[in-house]
Each structure stands twice: as structure tokens, then as C-alpha cells.
Amino acid sequence: MLVSIVHRMTGAALATAGLALLVWWLTAIADGTDAYAEFTRAAAHPIGLVVLVGLTWAFFQHLLSGIRHLVMDSGAGFELETNKRFAMLTLAGSLVLTLAIWVPVLGGLL
Amino acid sequence: MSLGESATPLGKVEGLGSARYGGEHWLAERVISAALLLLGAWLIASLLLLPSLDQRTLSEWLSAPSGAVPMALFVITAFVHALDGLKVVVDDYVHDEGNRFALNALLLFLAVGAASLALFALGRIAFGGAA
């Protein structure tokens, strides 16, 4: 239940903020070094970092619970224990993947 | 479009059920999700494997077909998937038919516009020459 609602919320965040950021990022790369420096400056700002870490988590959470939904669409994984374990795995997995990416990056910044 | 009570089970799964659109679209959503799963994994892996994330490295990466083509596919697939998802949210929570139609139309315009902007940027990176 929780993971299903989170799937929807992370999806909405990725579809709006995530895609807006993707368009900005690609446009900045196309515009050249000055525009890209502006992008990285915003990204390295504390608010930018919170947004990026949040979207990274949303990406992995949505990806993993998306796999869960694809499995469930096939008719599998509806047993109460299996279903709950799979849901918990998506939460643990997204946390681990987000930390794996950002701990080295943030460690480098400090 | 809805045949209501008179719809047969076959008619419902063929797209004439209570949702007013149907089975093919449901399956297409799943196929697109699976494609985005692969492209998303490609994107994360690529970003982690690139020697650096400065503008020069990124534009070199996106100038080559091996970077430009999957990125273009990622952009298109991500926007189609985002539109599919947002439409579900709008259809679930916006009950007035006029507002629902207007909001879905607005989202379609925004998605097509933003996706075009992203693809045009990719074109500039690949063909612009000014890396």
C-alpha cells in the first residue's frame, strides 16, 4: 500500500522536476561551457544537492517498485508475505543505491 | 465509446470497457516501462563510467552515436512514460470532464514541447561542431 502510493509520488516528481532537469542539463551541455558552469553551480548549491539526491532516490525507488508492478502484472507475487517482502526490498534497495552514488560524491565535496 | 452493461468480456478487454480505452494501451505502457528500465540503467551506468562529468566530456559522449542514440531514445521513452503516468493521476483525481480534458491536453503540449527541446539540444551537441 505505502510502496504503491510512493510509486505514484516518485513518478510525479520524476515526470515534472526530473524531466525539467533533464531538459536543462541537455540544453546546458549544448549551449557550451558557460551555460554548463551555470548548471553545475546550481546543482552544487545546497538546495540543488537536496533536489538531486531526492530525485536520485525517487528514480531508484520508482524503478524498483516499477519492476515490482511489472512482476505483479504478470500475476505473480500476490501472496501476503512475498508481496510485503518485495515492497520492503524496493525501499531498502533505493536507499542503498542512492547512498552508493551520493556518499562518494558528497564525500568528495567535503 | 463505452458500451456499458452491453459490453461483452471480449469487448471490454479489446478496449471498450469502463476505462474507455483499453488493453493495447495497457500493454504498450508496460512495454515502454520495460524499455525505460533498460535505458535508465544505461544512463546511470554511463554517467558512473564516464571519466568526468564536465561539459567537454559530456558533449563528446553525446556526439558519438553510442551516446546520442540511446539518449534520444531515453528522452522519447521517458516523456511518453511520464505522460502515461501523469494521465493516470489526472484521470484518477480530476473528476470534471472538461477540466480533465484541458489538463491532459496541457500536459501533452508541455511534454511534446519539452521533449522537442531536449532532442533539439541533442542534435546541436551531435551536429553543432562547437563542442
gemmi code that builds the backbone of each chain (N, CA, C; Angstrom):
import gemmi

chains = {
    "A": [
        ("MET", (0.837, -1.205, 0.000), (0.000, 0.000, 0.000), (0.869, 1.252, 0.000)),
        ("LEU", (1.769, 1.353, 0.987), (2.663, 2.513, 1.077), (3.526, 2.616, -0.169)),
        ("VAL", (4.098, 1.480, -0.563), (5.026, 1.484, -1.701), (4.294, 1.848, -2.985)),
        ("SER", (3.020, 1.468, -3.058), (2.226, 1.791, -4.234), (1.975, 3.300, -4.330)),
        ("ILE", (1.697, 3.940, -3.201), (1.483, 5.392, -3.192), (2.798, 6.113, -3.473)),
        ("VAL", (3.880, 5.587, -2.884), (5.198, 6.178, -3.122), (5.561, 6.081, -4.609)),
        ("HIS", (5.144, 4.975, -5.254), (5.407, 4.811, -6.691), (4.783, 5.966, -7.471)),
        ("ARG", (3.573, 6.318, -7.092), (2.859, 7.400, -7.759), (3.517, 8.757, -7.467)),
        ("MET", (3.905, 8.976, -6.219), (4.503, 10.272, -5.856), (5.880, 10.447, -6.493)),
        ("THR", (6.697, 9.383, -6.455), (8.019, 9.495, -7.082), (7.868, 9.655, -8.591)),
        ("GLY", (6.864, 8.977, -9.166), (6.618, 9.113, -10.595), (6.267, 10.540, -10.965)),
        ("ALA", (5.406, 11.166, -10.171), (5.007, 12.548, -10.444), (6.201, 13.497, -10.316)),
        ("ALA", (7.058, 13.246, -9.311), (8.244, 14.091, -9.117), (9.213, 13.949, -10.285)),
        ("LEU", (9.412, 12.707, -10.735), (10.332, 12.464, -11.849), (9.783, 13.047, -13.146)),
        ("ALA", (8.459, 12.932, -13.344), (7.831, 13.405, -14.585), (7.889, 14.919, -14.689)),
        ("THR", (7.912, 15.604, -13.548), (7.933, 17.070, -13.575), (9.351, 17.589, -13.340)),
        ("ALA", (9.801, 17.534, -12.083), (11.125, 18.067, -11.747), (12.235, 17.294, -12.458)),
        ("GLY", (12.111, 15.976, -12.500), (13.149, 15.149, -13.112), (13.339, 15.464, -14.592)),
        ("LEU", (12.235, 15.536, -15.335), (12.349, 15.794, -16.769), (12.742, 17.241, -17.055)),
        ("ALA", (12.269, 18.168, -16.226), (12.680, 19.566, -16.395), (14.199, 19.670, -16.253)),
        ("LEU", (14.733, 18.943, -15.263), (16.170, 18.940, -15.034), (16.920, 18.289, -16.199)),
        ("LEU", (16.350, 17.231, -16.747), (16.971, 16.559, -17.901), (17.071, 17.514, -19.098)),
        ("VAL", (15.982, 18.261, -19.340), (15.974, 19.211, -20.457), (16.999, 20.320, -20.210)),
        ("TRP", (17.042, 20.828, -18.974), (18.003, 21.879, -18.626), (19.434, 21.371, -18.814)),
        ("TRP", (19.690, 20.162, -18.312), (21.025, 19.569, -18.387), (21.486, 19.421, -19.838)),
        ("LEU", (20.626, 18.852, -20.701), (20.998, 18.659, -22.109), (21.176, 19.996, -22.830)),
        ("THR", (20.277, 20.956, -22.530), (20.388, 22.277, -23.151), (21.687, 22.956, -22.727)),
        ("ALA", (22.036, 22.814, -21.437), (23.267, 23.427, -20.929), (24.497, 22.816, -21.592)),
        ("ILE", (24.474, 21.496, -21.793), (25.608, 20.846, -22.478), (25.723, 21.386, -23.904)),
        ("ALA", (24.554, 21.539, -24.579), (24.553, 22.035, -25.960), (25.002, 23.489, -26.032)),
        ("ASP", (24.664, 24.284, -25.002), (24.986, 25.717, -25.020), (26.474, 26.004, -24.788)),
        ("GLY", (27.194, 25.042, -24.236), (28.631, 25.234, -24.057), (29.065, 25.385, -22.609)),
        ("THR", (30.330, 25.682, -22.429), (30.928, 25.625, -21.095), (30.330, 26.627, -20.110)),
        ("ASP", (30.001, 27.852, -20.590), (29.452, 28.853, -19.670), (28.097, 28.424, -19.121)),
        ("ALA", (27.212, 27.987, -20.023), (25.880, 27.544, -19.607), (26.002, 26.326, -18.707)),
        ("TYR", (26.959, 25.454, -19.016), (27.113, 24.251, -18.200), (27.637, 24.595, -16.811)),
        ("ALA", (28.517, 25.606, -16.755), (29.030, 26.044, -15.449), (27.890, 26.574, -14.579)),
        ("GLU", (26.932, 27.246, -15.238), (25.762, 27.752, -14.514), (24.945, 26.585, -13.944)),
        ("PHE", (24.802, 25.552, -14.774), (24.053, 24.371, -14.333), (24.736, 23.707, -13.140)),
        ("THR", (26.057, 23.513, -13.238), (26.755, 22.814, -12.150), (26.785, 23.668, -10.879)),
        ("ARG", (26.815, 25.011, -11.069), (26.779, 25.882, -9.893), (25.455, 25.697, -9.147)),
        ("ALA", (24.356, 25.665, -9.903), (23.043, 25.447, -9.292), (22.961, 24.056, -8.669)),
        ("ALA", (23.556, 23.074, -9.356), (23.499, 21.695, -8.861), (24.282, 21.531, -7.566)),
        ("ALA", (25.374, 22.288, -7.426), (26.237, 22.162, -6.246), (25.734, 22.995, -5.069)),
        ("HIS", (24.769, 23.877, -5.333), (24.143, 24.652, -4.255), (23.424, 23.684, -3.312)),
        ("PRO", (23.401, 23.979, -1.987), (22.732, 23.066, -1.046), (21.313, 22.662, -1.490)),
        ("ILE", (20.539, 23.624, -1.994), (19.182, 23.285, -2.445), (19.247, 22.355, -3.662)),
        ("GLY", (20.191, 22.653, -4.576), (20.377, 21.810, -5.750), (20.728, 20.387, -5.361)),
        ("LEU", (21.605, 20.262, -4.364), (22.017, 18.932, -3.921), (20.850, 18.161, -3.317)),
        ("VAL", (20.025, 18.857, -2.517), (18.854, 18.204, -1.928), (17.928, 17.697, -3.035)),
        ("VAL", (17.716, 18.538, -4.059), (16.857, 18.150, -5.185), (17.453, 16.948, -5.921)),
        ("LEU", (18.762, 17.004, -6.190), (19.408, 15.917, -6.935), (19.406, 14.605, -6.165)),
        ("VAL", (19.726, 14.677, -4.863), (19.715, 13.453, -4.054), (18.284, 12.916, -3.979)),
        ("GLY", (17.324, 13.821, -3.795), (15.917, 13.413, -3.736), (15.455, 12.748, -5.027)),
        ("LEU", (15.844, 13.344, -6.165), (15.431, 12.775, -7.456), (16.141, 11.451, -7.726)),
        ("THR", (17.393, 11.324, -7.251), (18.102, 10.049, -7.403), (17.359, 8.948, -6.646)),
        ("TRP", (16.973, 9.282, -5.398), (16.208, 8.311, -4.612), (14.879, 7.994, -5.305)),
        ("ALA", (14.173, 9.051, -5.786), (12.885, 8.858, -6.465), (13.061, 7.965, -7.692)),
        ("PHE", (14.156, 8.195, -8.447), (14.450, 7.396, -9.641), (14.576, 5.907, -9.285)),
        ("PHE", (15.410, 5.607, -8.276), (15.628, 4.200, -7.927), (14.389, 3.582, -7.282)),
        ("GLN", (13.715, 4.353, -6.429), (12.508, 3.828, -5.799), (11.448, 3.508, -6.859)),
        ("HIS", (11.266, 4.433, -7.804), (10.259, 4.246, -8.848), (10.650, 3.090, -9.775)),
        ("LEU", (11.951, 3.002, -10.068), (12.454, 1.920, -10.927), (12.213, 0.552, -10.271)),
        ("LEU", (12.562, 0.457, -8.968), (12.423, -0.831, -8.285), (10.961, -1.193, -8.055)),
        ("SER", (10.145, -0.216, -7.626), (8.730, -0.565, -7.439), (8.044, -0.747, -8.788)),
        ("GLY", (8.625, -0.144, -9.852), (8.127, -0.405, -11.205), (8.351, -1.852, -11.597)),
        ("ILE", (9.538, -2.387, -11.261), (9.810, -3.812, -11.505), (8.795, -4.654, -10.733)),
        ("ARG", (8.537, -4.237, -9.493), (7.564, -4.947, -8.660), (6.192, -4.969, -9.335)),
        ("HIS", (5.802, -3.820, -9.884), (4.496, -3.766, -10.543), (4.465, -4.614, -11.802)),
        ("LEU", (5.578, -4.645, -12.542), (5.621, -5.478, -13.749), (5.484, -6.956, -13.373)),
        ("VAL", (6.158, -7.347, -12.274), (6.050, -8.734, -11.810), (4.600, -9.033, -11.400)),
        ("MET", (3.993, -8.075, -10.657), (2.624, -8.298, -10.196), (1.625, -8.297, -11.363)),
        ("ASP", (1.936, -7.518, -12.419), (1.064, -7.515, -13.599), (1.052, -8.883, -14.274)),
        ("SER", (2.138, -9.639, -14.076), (2.187, -10.973, -14.659), (1.388, -11.964, -13.811)),
        ("GLY", (0.873, -11.481, -12.668), (0.049, -12.340, -11.823), (0.814, -12.986, -10.688)),
        ("ALA", (2.119, -12.675, -10.576), (2.946, -13.295, -9.542), (3.115, -12.373, -8.336)),
        ("GLY", (3.494, -12.937, -7.226), (3.883, -12.142, -6.064), (2.740, -11.564, -5.251)),
        ("PHE", (1.563, -12.175, -5.316), (0.424, -11.630, -4.574), (0.263, -12.251, -3.188)),
        ("GLU", (1.064, -13.306, -2.881), (0.988, -13.890, -1.544), (1.416, -12.815, -0.549)),
        ("LEU", (0.725, -12.754, 0.602), (0.906, -11.646, 1.532), (2.366, -11.445, 1.929)),
        ("GLU", (3.047, -12.543, 2.301), (4.434, -12.437, 2.776), (5.379, -12.018, 1.638)),
        ("THR", (5.225, -12.671, 0.476), (6.071, -12.357, -0.685), (5.889, -10.902, -1.086)),
        ("ASN", (4.644, -10.489, -1.133), (4.305, -9.140, -1.553), (4.940, -8.118, -0.622)),
        ("LYS", (4.838, -8.375, 0.670), (5.375, -7.442, 1.659), (6.897, -7.400, 1.585)),
        ("ARG", (7.519, -8.570, 1.420), (8.976, -8.628, 1.360), (9.483, -7.864, 0.130)),
        ("PHE", (8.801, -8.044, -0.996), (9.174, -7.368, -2.239), (9.064, -5.846, -2.064)),
        ("ALA", (7.987, -5.409, -1.401), (7.786, -3.979, -1.171), (8.903, -3.406, -0.304)),
        ("MET", (9.266, -4.153, 0.756), (10.336, -3.700, 1.659), (11.683, -3.662, 0.937)),
        ("LEU", (11.878, -4.649, 0.040), (13.125, -4.698, -0.735), (13.291, -3.463, -1.618)),
        ("THR", (12.175, -2.960, -2.176), (12.290, -1.777, -3.021), (12.738, -0.581, -2.186)),
        ("LEU", (12.225, -0.482, -0.947), (12.600, 0.643, -0.078), (14.069, 0.547, 0.321)),
        ("ALA", (14.503, -0.670, 0.694), (15.900, -0.860, 1.087), (16.814, -0.651, -0.116)),
        ("GLY", (16.417, -1.192, -1.260), (17.232, -1.104, -2.467), (17.454, 0.326, -2.915)),
        ("SER", (16.384, 1.128, -2.915), (16.527, 2.510, -3.378), (17.431, 3.309, -2.443)),
        ("LEU", (17.328, 3.015, -1.144), (18.169, 3.710, -0.168), (19.644, 3.362, -0.380)),
        ("VAL", (19.919, 2.065, -0.551), (21.297, 1.604, -0.747), (21.883, 2.193, -2.036)),
        ("LEU", (21.118, 2.156, -3.138), (21.619, 2.662, -4.418), (21.867, 4.176, -4.366)),
        ("THR", (20.953, 4.897, -3.709), (21.125, 6.349, -3.587), (22.381, 6.674, -2.788)),
        ("LEU", (22.574, 5.965, -1.655), (23.770, 6.193, -0.840), (25.031, 5.812, -1.605)),
        ("ALA", (24.968, 4.706, -2.360), (26.141, 4.233, -3.102), (26.606, 5.281, -4.104)),
        ("ILE", (25.644, 6.018, -4.671), (26.009, 7.045, -5.647), (26.451, 8.341, -4.961)),
        ("TRP", (25.736, 8.744, -3.921), (25.964, 10.082, -3.375), (26.997, 10.170, -2.259)),
        ("VAL", (27.209, 9.096, -1.505), (28.206, 9.180, -0.432), (29.592, 9.500, -0.985)),
        ("PRO", (30.041, 8.808, -2.077), (31.344, 9.189, -2.649), (31.361, 10.623, -3.174)),
        ("VAL", (30.267, 11.049, -3.825), (30.220, 12.409, -4.397), (30.281, 13.456, -3.286)),
        ("LEU", (29.415, 13.288, -2.284), (29.366, 14.259, -1.193), (30.636, 14.207, -0.367)),
        ("GLY", (31.208, 13.010, -0.240), (32.480, 12.852, 0.448), (33.576, 13.676, -0.237)),
        ("GLY", (33.518, 13.691, -1.577), (34.496, 14.449, -2.353), (34.326, 15.945, -2.187)),
        ("LEU", (33.076, 16.375, -1.948), (32.801, 17.802, -1.808), (33.235, 18.354, -0.463)),
        ("LEU", (33.242, 17.443, 0.542), (33.544, 17.915, 1.908), (35.042, 18.092, 2.132)),
    ],
    "B": [
        ("MET", (-18.184, 6.056, -26.464), (-17.336, 4.893, -26.725), (-17.742, 3.705, -25.850)),
        ("SER", (-18.113, 3.999, -24.594), (-18.416, 2.909, -23.682), (-19.705, 2.209, -24.067)),
        ("LEU", (-19.653, 0.882, -24.022), (-20.857, 0.120, -24.314), (-21.604, -0.229, -23.039)),
        ("GLY", (-21.010, 0.170, -21.876), (-21.671, -0.055, -20.592), (-21.984, -1.512, -20.348)),
        ("GLU", (-23.203, -1.765, -19.885), (-23.599, -3.115, -19.498), (-23.624, -4.076, -20.679)),
        ("SER", (-23.785, -3.519, -21.880), (-23.940, -4.395, -23.031), (-22.607, -4.931, -23.543)),
        ("ALA", (-21.486, -4.417, -22.983), (-20.181, -4.869, -23.460), (-19.949, -6.325, -23.083)),
        ("THR", (-19.445, -7.079, -24.023), (-19.075, -8.459, -23.733), (-17.703, -8.466, -23.087)),
        ("PRO", (-17.328, -9.565, -22.407), (-15.963, -9.640, -21.847), (-14.902, -9.363, -22.913)),
        ("LEU", (-15.100, -9.894, -24.108), (-14.128, -9.664, -25.170), (-14.088, -8.184, -25.546)),
        ("GLY", (-15.265, -7.572, -25.653), (-15.334, -6.143, -25.971), (-14.613, -5.322, -24.933)),
        ("LYS", (-14.719, -5.732, -23.646), (-14.050, -4.980, -22.576), (-12.542, -5.061, -22.703)),
        ("VAL", (-12.014, -6.248, -22.893), (-10.549, -6.345, -22.969), (-10.034, -5.738, -24.261)),
        ("GLU", (-10.873, -5.625, -25.270), (-10.421, -5.017, -26.513), (-10.519, -3.501, -26.491)),
        ("GLY", (-10.804, -2.947, -25.359), (-10.712, -1.501, -25.250), (-12.029, -0.785, -25.131)),
        ("LEU", (-13.103, -1.517, -24.877), (-14.390, -0.848, -24.783), (-14.963, -0.970, -23.371)),
        ("GLY", (-14.082, -1.194, -22.396), (-14.527, -1.377, -21.016), (-14.767, -0.058, -20.320)),
        ("SER", (-14.855, -0.120, -18.976), (-15.250, 1.056, -18.215), (-14.199, 2.160, -18.277)),
        ("ALA", (-12.944, 1.815, -18.568), (-11.896, 2.830, -18.633), (-11.942, 3.591, -19.949)),
        ("ARG", (-12.743, 3.128, -20.884), (-12.961, 3.754, -22.197), (-11.781, 3.565, -23.151)),
        ("TYR", (-10.686, 3.090, -22.653), (-9.600, 2.761, -23.579), (-8.951, 1.512, -23.041)),
        ("GLY", (-8.081, 0.922, -23.863), (-8.018, -0.449, -23.480), (-6.751, -1.234, -23.406)),
        ("GLY", (-6.942, -2.481, -23.667), (-5.928, -3.498, -23.472), (-4.620, -3.206, -24.177)),
        ("GLU", (-4.704, -2.752, -25.405), (-3.476, -2.489, -26.170), (-2.660, -1.397, -25.496)),
        ("HIS", (-3.359, -0.350, -25.021), (-2.657, 0.745, -24.377), (-2.016, 0.295, -23.066)),
        ("TRP", (-2.716, -0.548, -22.330), (-2.203, -1.087, -21.068), (-0.898, -1.843, -21.326)),
        ("LEU", (-0.912, -2.668, -22.374), (0.276, -3.449, -22.702), (1.400, -2.538, -23.191)),
        ("ALA", (1.053, -1.537, -24.013), (2.058, -0.606, -24.516), (2.738, 0.120, -23.367)),
        ("GLU", (1.969, 0.499, -22.338), (2.553, 1.151, -21.155), (3.613, 0.275, -20.506)),
        ("ARG", (3.320, -1.021, -20.423), (4.274, -1.959, -19.793), (5.519, -2.134, -20.649)),
        ("VAL", (5.327, -2.203, -21.965), (6.478, -2.368, -22.864), (7.376, -1.128, -22.765)),
        ("ILE", (6.757, 0.052, -22.732), (7.522, 1.290, -22.616), (8.237, 1.355, -21.268)),
        ("SER", (7.563, 0.899, -20.204), (8.206, 0.853, -18.880), (9.445, -0.021, -18.918)),
        ("ALA", (9.322, -1.181, -19.552), (10.453, -2.113, -19.623), (11.593, -1.493, -20.434)),
        ("ALA", (11.250, -0.791, -21.522), (12.277, -0.131, -22.331), (12.983, 0.940, -21.505)),
        ("LEU", (12.202, 1.684, -20.719), (12.773, 2.754, -19.911), (13.655, 2.199, -18.792)),
        ("LEU", (13.307, 1.022, -18.320), (14.113, 0.325, -17.310), (15.522, 0.088, -17.857)),
        ("LEU", (15.596, -0.420, -19.108), (16.891, -0.681, -19.721), (17.639, 0.628, -20.001)),
        ("LEU", (16.918, 1.614, -20.563), (17.568, 2.878, -20.909), (18.001, 3.634, -19.654)),
        ("GLY", (17.202, 3.545, -18.588), (17.559, 4.190, -17.313), (18.813, 3.562, -16.724)),
        ("ALA", (18.883, 2.241, -16.798), (20.078, 1.542, -16.312), (21.289, 1.942, -17.146)),
        ("TRP", (21.082, 2.060, -18.469), (22.172, 2.504, -19.358), (22.651, 3.898, -18.959)),
        ("LEU", (21.710, 4.811, -18.682), (22.070, 6.191, -18.353), (22.888, 6.259, -17.061)),
        ("ILE", (22.414, 5.577, -16.016), (23.134, 5.594, -14.735), (24.526, 4.976, -14.895)),
        ("ALA", (24.581, 3.826, -15.582), (25.869, 3.156, -15.788), (26.818, 4.059, -16.576)),
        ("SER", (26.300, 4.720, -17.614), (27.143, 5.598, -18.430), (27.698, 6.744, -17.611)),
        ("LEU", (26.836, 7.375, -16.803), (27.284, 8.513, -16.003), (28.349, 8.088, -14.999)),
        ("LEU", (28.198, 6.867, -14.458), (29.180, 6.382, -13.491), (30.493, 6.015, -14.170)),
        ("LEU", (30.422, 5.577, -15.431), (31.624, 5.112, -16.121), (32.393, 6.229, -16.819)),
        ("LEU", (31.722, 7.367, -17.068), (32.428, 8.472, -17.724), (33.586, 8.951, -16.840)),
        ("PRO", (34.725, 9.269, -17.460), (35.892, 9.685, -16.667), (35.629, 10.980, -15.887)),
        ("SER", (34.755, 11.840, -16.426), (34.433, 13.082, -15.736), (33.060, 13.543, -16.218)),
        ("LEU", (32.463, 14.467, -15.480), (31.143, 14.963, -15.889), (31.229, 16.431, -16.303)),
        ("ASP", (32.385, 16.857, -16.842), (32.462, 18.239, -17.317), (31.829, 18.353, -18.709)),
        ("GLN", (31.620, 19.583, -19.145), (30.875, 19.832, -20.381), (31.522, 19.171, -21.585)),
        ("ARG", (32.861, 19.206, -21.630), (33.596, 18.667, -22.765), (33.409, 17.152, -22.885)),
        ("THR", (33.578, 16.470, -21.748), (33.415, 15.016, -21.742), (31.994, 14.626, -22.127)),
        ("LEU", (31.023, 15.358, -21.551), (29.619, 15.034, -21.822), (29.254, 15.263, -23.284)),
        ("SER", (29.746, 16.378, -23.875), (29.363, 16.634, -25.258), (30.083, 15.681, -26.213)),
        ("GLU", (31.281, 15.239, -25.840), (31.944, 14.203, -26.650), (31.169, 12.899, -26.598)),
        ("TRP", (30.748, 12.558, -25.378), (29.959, 11.332, -25.170), (28.671, 11.384, -25.997)),
        ("LEU", (27.985, 12.549, -25.985), (26.700, 12.661, -26.675), (26.843, 13.001, -28.159)),
        ("SER", (28.079, 13.203, -28.629), (28.296, 13.424, -30.062), (28.391, 12.100, -30.803)),
        ("ALA", (28.884, 11.077, -30.110), (29.035, 9.766, -30.743), (27.680, 9.059, -30.776)),
        ("PRO", (27.430, 8.275, -31.833), (26.156, 7.542, -31.918), (25.882, 6.674, -30.687)),
        ("SER", (26.955, 6.115, -30.091), (26.772, 5.230, -28.940), (26.206, 5.966, -27.728)),
        ("GLY", (26.387, 7.285, -27.694), (25.787, 8.072, -26.612), (24.516, 8.766, -27.056)),
        ("ALA", (24.556, 9.346, -28.277), (23.435, 10.161, -28.760), (22.165, 9.343, -28.969)),
        ("VAL", (22.307, 8.157, -29.571), (21.109, 7.373, -29.910), (20.372, 6.869, -28.659)),
        ("PRO", (21.098, 6.205, -27.713), (20.370, 5.794, -26.509), (19.801, 6.994, -25.730)),
        ("MET", (20.508, 8.129, -25.727), (19.995, 9.289, -25.007), (18.721, 9.812, -25.657)),
        ("ALA", (18.690, 9.848, -27.001), (17.464, 10.269, -27.695), (16.320, 9.305, -27.384)),
        ("LEU", (16.638, 8.015, -27.372), (15.601, 7.021, -27.034), (15.144, 7.194, -25.589)),
        ("PHE", (16.119, 7.495, -24.695), (15.759, 7.718, -23.292), (14.810, 8.903, -23.170)),
        ("VAL", (15.130, 10.005, -23.860), (14.294, 11.210, -23.799), (12.870, 10.890, -24.272)),
        ("ILE", (12.765, 10.272, -25.444), (11.436, 9.978, -26.011), (10.662, 9.035, -25.087)),
        ("THR", (11.329, 7.948, -24.672), (10.666, 6.948, -23.835), (10.256, 7.541, -22.493)),
        ("ALA", (11.147, 8.354, -21.906), (10.845, 8.956, -20.603), (9.641, 9.887, -20.692)),
        ("PHE", (9.559, 10.668, -21.771), (8.428, 11.594, -21.898), (7.114, 10.850, -22.170)),
        ("VAL", (7.168, 9.802, -22.988), (5.954, 9.014, -23.235), (5.485, 8.385, -21.925)),
        ("HIS", (6.432, 7.815, -21.168), (6.116, 7.167, -19.900), (5.592, 8.177, -18.876)),
        ("ALA", (6.216, 9.358, -18.834), (5.782, 10.405, -17.902), (4.353, 10.842, -18.229)),
        ("LEU", (4.073, 10.976, -19.518), (2.736, 11.393, -19.947), (1.706, 10.315, -19.601)),
        ("ASP", (2.065, 9.048, -19.844), (1.195, 7.931, -19.461), (0.861, 8.000, -17.980)),
        ("GLY", (1.902, 8.222, -17.161), (1.738, 8.213, -15.711), (0.939, 9.400, -15.214)),
        ("LEU", (1.273, 10.586, -15.721), (0.560, 11.788, -15.274), (-0.910, 11.725, -15.690)),
        ("LYS", (-1.168, 11.116, -16.847), (-2.557, 10.988, -17.315), (-3.365, 10.111, -16.351)),
        ("VAL", (-2.721, 9.066, -15.839), (-3.409, 8.198, -14.873), (-3.757, 9.004, -13.619)),
        ("VAL", (-2.789, 9.815, -13.164), (-3.024, 10.627, -11.967), (-4.162, 11.624, -12.216)),
        ("VAL", (-4.117, 12.305, -13.368), (-5.169, 13.272, -13.709), (-6.533, 12.566, -13.800)),
        ("ASP", (-6.569, 11.431, -14.496), (-7.835, 10.714, -14.655), (-8.397, 10.242, -13.315)),
        ("ASP", (-7.500, 9.955, -12.350), (-7.950, 9.471, -11.044), (-8.462, 10.598, -10.147)),
        ("TYR", (-7.842, 11.776, -10.247), (-8.135, 12.808, -9.249), (-8.921, 13.999, -9.781)),
        ("VAL", (-8.958, 14.180, -11.112), (-9.718, 15.309, -11.659), (-11.033, 14.762, -12.210)),
        ("HIS", (-12.112, 15.098, -11.529), (-13.371, 14.428, -11.844), (-14.199, 15.158, -12.898)),
        ("ASP", (-14.019, 16.476, -13.004), (-14.773, 17.220, -14.007), (-14.228, 16.912, -15.404)),
        ("GLU", (-15.113, 16.504, -16.279), (-14.652, 16.026, -17.583), (-13.944, 17.115, -18.398)),
        ("GLY", (-14.456, 18.333, -18.320), (-13.840, 19.442, -19.046), (-12.449, 19.753, -18.533)),
        ("ASN", (-12.317, 19.836, -17.193), (-11.009, 20.109, -16.591), (-10.016, 18.998, -16.904)),
        ("ARG", (-10.542, 17.761, -16.871), (-9.666, 16.613, -17.126), (-9.121, 16.684, -18.552)),
        ("PHE", (-9.995, 16.976, -19.492), (-9.585, 17.078, -20.896), (-8.560, 18.196, -21.073)),
        ("ALA", (-8.841, 19.364, -20.451), (-7.953, 20.517, -20.595), (-6.582, 20.222, -19.992)),
        ("LEU", (-6.569, 19.597, -18.802), (-5.306, 19.309, -18.119), (-4.492, 18.286, -18.910)),
        ("ASN", (-5.160, 17.258, -19.427), (-4.457, 16.255, -20.233), (-3.891, 16.873, -21.510)),
        ("ALA", (-4.651, 17.790, -22.095), (-4.169, 18.464, -23.310), (-2.954, 19.328, -22.992)),
        ("LEU", (-3.028, 20.058, -21.858), (-1.912, 20.911, -21.436), (-0.651, 20.071, -21.198)),
        ("LEU", (-0.818, 18.937, -20.505), (0.321, 18.059, -20.242), (0.913, 17.526, -21.540)),
        ("LEU", (0.050, 17.217, -22.497), (0.527, 16.731, -23.800), (1.376, 17.795, -24.495)),
        ("PHE", (0.880, 19.047, -24.495), (1.631, 20.138, -25.120), (2.983, 20.317, -24.432)),
        ("LEU", (2.964, 20.343, -23.081), (4.204, 20.535, -22.327), (5.196, 19.416, -22.602)),
        ("ALA", (4.697, 18.180, -22.625), (5.589, 17.030, -22.833), (6.200, 17.065, -24.227)),
        ("VAL", (5.370, 17.330, -25.237), (5.880, 17.373, -26.616), (6.875, 18.520, -26.762)),
        ("GLY", (6.537, 19.673, -26.170), (7.436, 20.825, -26.249), (8.765, 20.555, -25.569)),
        ("ALA", (8.723, 20.033, -24.343), (9.953, 19.790, -23.591), (10.790, 18.698, -24.244)),
        ("ALA", (10.122, 17.652, -24.748), (10.859, 16.574, -25.414), (11.540, 17.108, -26.682)),
        ("SER", (10.844, 17.972, -27.408), (11.436, 18.548, -28.621), (12.660, 19.381, -28.294)),
        ("LEU", (12.549, 20.143, -27.183), (13.671, 20.965, -26.736), (14.891, 20.081, -26.422)),
        ("ALA", (14.634, 18.971, -25.738), (15.717, 18.057, -25.371), (16.332, 17.421, -26.623)),
        ("LEU", (15.489, 17.009, -27.567), (16.006, 16.376, -28.791), (16.773, 17.388, -29.640)),
        ("PHE", (16.279, 18.632, -29.657), (16.986, 19.673, -30.405), (18.357, 19.936, -29.784)),
        ("ALA", (18.414, 19.940, -28.445), (19.699, 20.110, -27.758), (20.652, 18.975, -28.131)),
        ("LEU", (20.122, 17.742, -28.162), (20.950, 16.597, -28.548), (21.461, 16.752, -29.976)),
        ("GLY", (20.599, 17.256, -30.858), (21.007, 17.496, -32.241), (22.117, 18.518, -32.320)),
        ("ARG", (21.983, 19.581, -31.519), (23.027, 20.617, -31.516), (24.352, 20.044, -31.022)),
        ("ILE", (24.284, 19.184, -29.978), (25.513, 18.591, -29.449), (26.160, 17.698, -30.504)),
        ("ALA", (25.348, 16.890, -31.178), (25.888, 15.911, -32.122), (26.340, 16.553, -33.432)),
        ("PHE", (25.583, 17.542, -33.918), (25.861, 18.086, -35.247), (26.401, 19.509, -35.222)),
        ("GLY", (26.414, 20.124, -34.021), (26.780, 21.539, -33.931), (28.249, 21.807, -34.210)),
        ("GLY", (29.088, 20.850, -33.881), (30.505, 21.019, -34.125), (31.213, 21.858, -33.080)),
        ("ALA", (30.477, 22.717, -32.383), (31.090, 23.589, -31.375), (31.031, 22.924, -30.013)),
        ("ALA", (31.789, 21.892, -29.829), (31.732, 21.146, -28.573), (32.423, 21.893, -27.438)),
    ],
}
model = gemmi.Model(1)
for chain_id, residues in chains.items():
    chain = gemmi.Chain(chain_id)
    for i, (resn, *xyz) in enumerate(residues, 1):
        res = gemmi.Residue()
        res.name, res.seqid = resn, gemmi.SeqId(i, " ")
        for name, pos in zip(("N", "CA", "C"), xyz):
            atom = gemmi.Atom()
            atom.name, atom.element = name, gemmi.Element(name[0])
            atom.pos, atom.b_iso = gemmi.Position(*pos), 0.0
            res.add_atom(atom)
        chain.add_residue(res)
    model.add_chain(chain)
structure = gemmi.Structure()
structure.add_model(model)
structure.setup_entities()
